[in-house]
Amino acid sequence: MDYNNIFDLLDQHFLKHHEEKKIPGVAYGLIKDGQLVHSQGFGQTILDSNNCPDSTSVFRIASMTKSFTATGILLLRDAGKLRLDDDITMYLPWTDSIGIPDFGHVITIRDLLTMNAGFPTDDPWGDRQESLEIESFDDLVSQGLRFTRVPRMGFEYSNLGYALLGRIISVTSGMDYLDFVATEIHKPLAMTKSTFHQVKVSPENFVQGYAEFAAGFVPEPLTIPGAFSAMGGLLSNVADLAKWVAGFQSAWDETSIHPLQRWSRREMQEPQRHARTAAFTDPHTDQIKSVTTSYGFGLMVDDDSLLGRFVSHSGGYPGFGSHMRWHPQSGWGIVALGNRTYAPMMPAASEALAIIVRDHTPVKTYSESDVWFETASAMKVAEHLLENWDNQLADDWFAVNMDLDQPRNERMSAILAVGISGTTVSRVPGSLTTTTPAHVKWQVVSDSDLIEVEILMSPTTPPKIQTLKVAKASQ
């Protein structure tokens, strides 16, 4: 497929965003099926330098770091060194004095991973804590923390929670958090330009972060890593982050090579804690849609009723803004970086990926190969029953609940009422849809009638038909 039109369209999209939002420098990259297929930059890495950012330019990625911290926790979990439902005081004894509200549940590692510990939202306070020394952080926590709710009673975004996860990684692994991420994650993935040490970025790749005040753009001072680096201290570039996104895209590929096991990478991308649901009118289609947003493990999960699932994480920090996002069904992903405080890269990247998915991705079609072979066989059984009811065939294929849920005679009468009994039905090509291998919905046609059929198979071996729905399709 020729993607040049897409590349040109999105180059213009990000150029406009760079200019309208007054972001000194912007770099973005498109990933397709695990490969960086296009990248482009606009503006300057350092004002008055005439050095345009590109895929090698190193920006601070801020809270996108959380996905690396979550990966570190799961690496240790998979190695048997911790359990997600362990009380955090097992690893951080000084947290015993933080003051969980009365009748509150103990805080577990899972609670920290999913923003479910009850801590208040701490942007922008947390963004200024990165360089806090470990000893000072431990002392701060031991003096007590405030809660907006008891643990496990709702999502609330917490940088502090991920700083605690960084400490758990250090204590459990016996390595400094920074060294653990570099050794166990960056090195195996050849993310050679990713670092927590801003002073180590080479001059040709360095990107200066800026804040805009009344006097204009002011450079943000360099920072050094500390206790809060686990929540937002990583620096990286488009090329390295494309490898990072590719690792999540390949979580369903048996041949993929990654330090974290495939099922753990899939687990990170699954909704773990509901955050919010919004309904609005899509400006491009005028269709009403809903988007349900959840937090996974260091990743956000958006279930869009029109476009499907997107997985993402943003980053906002003094001097920088960032976003990474991918659409598992189509294989497209995007990374976008900017060097202005809280640069709004999420709206630009989200719109760009939505354009690709909506306008340039073929609609997925399903076939019998997407379901169990027993489900495919049950489709033929259902079509036969529509043509000529056969009680013996129904006896062979119906699960025990079928005649209890609807008496056999009533089911026969309902199918006869559709008006296709005694005729030959033909399956409508391309009409098959499925949500799981045990479920299928499709259309058949007889004379001028269009009929919709749906079956759901039981969890037994062999599976039987537990649901059979037949109705005239709306035309």
Phi, psi and omega in degrees: 000138178276114183264002187302322179297321178296315182299315180298317181298315183283331172301315178295323180299313182283330174298316178297318179297316178302317183285314185291324182268001177053052177263121185307316180218140180226138171226141178216160178215146177254135179244132175232118179052044174086003181240135173287109186259345180197142173213154181202156178223157181219150178082216187224144175288324176225127183304138180070014178264342186058024178258107184280134178294151176217196186292346180262352183289132188260113177254156167285132184259001172053233190290351169300340176303331184301329179292331176286320178296316178298320177299319178299318178298316182289328174300317180289323176298312182294335178275000178080016183267349175201166174236143184295334181263016173287142171296133184294341179292344176296330184251331181235081186303330182290349177282356180296341184256015186285343173090055176300135181304153179306140179068013179274153177285151173298154179274127179254167175301320179300322179298319178293318181300324188256014179058045188236019186273347181095005178286151177287153173305133187232030164272135004262005182305312183298331182293343180258010184254001190308317187276004179302131181292150184304313181298320180292323178296312180300321179293318179301314181295317184294339179282353177113147179235159176260149182237142173269344178198166176288155180304147177071025180241018175148153180287134169206123189295128185223116172289322180303319180301322180282333171296321176295323177297323176299320178293322179296321177299315181297312183295318186285321184276339186079008180240151170301140182309315182299317180292323180298312181297317181296318185280316188268344183238301184297314184297310179299332181266004180055040174273074193287340182258001181273133185202159172263356187254100183299327182290344181269356178289131182295148182304323183288340180254354187291135174240124178277134174271147184229147169246144179256122176239185181301329181279355182114201181281129181241128180296135173282136180294154176295148178240163177245152182296155178197206187295333182264007179300330182294343180260344183187019188266359187282143172246142182200183179224176183299318183297314179292319182291334174298323176294322180295312177298318180302326179297324177283324178296329184269012183294346178256005183261118183295338183266359185292144178246123186200148179296333180259134183301153184303315184292332177286324175294325176293320180300322179299329185267005179265144176300126178249326181216122180295134178254311182191162173227132180230144175239137180199173180268125178295121185294341183268334183243349185062015176270143175281130180223163176240149174231118177258121183253130179229164173253132175266232172250096181073014181217148173267147179233118178250120175259105183267124185294341178258322188252351179097202187268135171239140175243140189199174162198141177259168173218133175223132188206159171305115178097349188211157171215148185206163176200139170232147188201143175213159183240098188305323185294321183266342183084005179270145174213165182212148173231134180221131185230142178218153185248053172224145182309123180053037178309129186282073182278338180297311179300319181294315181291321180296315180295320180298314181291325177296323177300315180296311184294319184284317191252343188231012179242123179301143177294131181294133174250151183244157177220179180299339180290346180273356181235169175303151178293332175291326177294317177297320177294322179295331175299316179294322177298314180299318179296321178296318179296327177293322181286312182209109183301137183223107183297325180295319178296320177297318178301320183290329190249342183281137172288165187298338183280342192300307182287340175284323181286326178209117180310145185305316181296322179293322178296316178300316181296321180296321179289321176298325181294336177294330171091026180240000179298139180087000178245175177258129179257150177236138179287136179280118181301138176079003183270350185288131172228157182207149175251332176213166178298344181266358186233143176205144175229136181204174181240146173233158180231141176220119187054245182255001184270134176251122187242137176257131182237141179220135176227152174227130184267155180279165180276009183279170172241116356284157178290146178240166178285118178255344176220133174222114179243135180224129180203153174294135181280144176287137183240000000 
